[in-house]
Amino acid sequence: MRRDEFLKSLAALAAVGALPMSAHAATNIKMMIPANPGGGWDTTGRALGKAMIDAKAADTVSYDNKGGAAGALGLAQFVNGSKGDGNALMVMGAVMLGGIITGKPPVNLSQATPIARITSEYNVFVLPANSPFKTMADVVAQLKKDPGSVKWGGGSRGSTEHIAAAMIAQKVGVDPSKINYVAFRGGGEATAAILGGNVTIGGSGYSEFAPYIADGKMKPVAVTSAQRLQSVNVPTLKELGIDVEIGNWRGVYGAPGISEEQRKALTERVLTAVKSASWAEALKKNDWTPAVLTGPAYDKFVDDEFASLRAIMTRSGMV
């Protein structure tokens, strides 16, 4: 085939989207993880990045961890530094919404572009292995006696475990504004505090504590789901007579100012990744529940979550 005929054929293939992946411009995804390494957002972002590569939805994925203020520091960097970038993604979720409500940062999530909700995860409350308490009932008894003496350890102020702790206090007749909540910037710091016995009780997504529960370094005493988690023999708060249920969902946002075409393309890349075998393996490994939602339905979900969390946090005296 003559060179000019070959180029014409190549152009025709490109016009109908039939070029092989190698002939397209490389897709280099930049993943903002607004948390320190070792936590749920970090695990989620890196698992999604791997799935995007394995599913050929991206050629490369780079990661940028920026922890602090329930994700607000990372959000600010993302909003200010990635405008119009159709290959930029940021991991976020319920924790970020809570942090925005309590912290009132100068940047707002509405400045970025909703792409997809991808998972949901329920929290587990654990005791250090050497704790004098053995059950959630023991913790509640001490909470009623002296609220300040019970140190609750978990993610940033406004995280789902913080909200859950306030809700537990309220349900057992303790002023939620009196709880002693110790916020950590990342899952690694919270885990170290629990293992070191520096907090009375810790909360996080089950996957973050699973290895320490398995080897006996943490004792699980309650989960925040409506029913017991599959293959996890830990009672729900409701089983224990505490009417509290709260989930920790996670999703991704795109950069500010991207076009509708860029948003659609980025959404398709994420959807391709979450249909892959690599992602299915991550769901199983981390005990994540798939909860995929995109488009206008996702936009509405986030708006509704903001309203619901604000109401809960106001009733609990957190804002």
Secondary structure, 3 states (H helix, E strand, C coil): CCHHHHHHHHHHHHHCCCCCHHHCCCCEEEEEECCCCCCHHHHHHHHHHHHHHHCCCCCEEEEEECCCHHHHHHHHHHHHHCCCCCCEEEEEEHHHHHHHHHHCCCCCHHHCEEEEEEEEEEEEEEEECCCCCCCHHHHHHHHHHCHHHCEEEECCCCCHHHHHHHHHHHHCCCCHHHCEEEECCCHHHHHHHHHCCCCCEEEEEHHHHHHHHHCCCEEEEEECCCCCCCCCCCCECCCCCCCCCCEEEEEEEECCCCCHHHHHHHHHHHHHHHCCHHHHHHHHHHCCEEEEEEHHHHHHHHHHHHHHHHHHHHHCCCC
